[in-house]
Amino acid sequence: MTNYKQTLNLLGIARRAGKIVTGESLVLTGIRRKQVQFLVLASDAGAATTKRFLDKSRFYGVPVNNDLNKAELSAAIGQQRTVIGITDQGFARKLNEINK
């Protein structure tokens, strides 16, 4: 299975397990509170959104994947989203391994 498909599958599993936060303000709050362990940012997000999340994640040491576009992220979790924060350490570790 490719890294791409593994990432999409893990996002879907994490959503069903209730281990994600979505929506820009919730994810930013989660990063600031050190609840977000891994960030998935759409590759086709706006320039301001991309800069804001990359800067925040760099400052707080949160690993980021921005290889997927909005349509792929939305299909993986069943909601229209641009940014997804993974709150579970186990899911974050696996996503980090896959995306190296």
Buried (B, 14 or more C-beta within 10 A) or exposed (E): EEBEEBBBEBBBBBBEEEBBBBBBEBBBBBBEEEBBBBBBBBEBBEEEBBEBBBEBBEEBEBBBBBBBBBEBBBBBBEEEBBBBBBBBEEBBBBBBEBBE
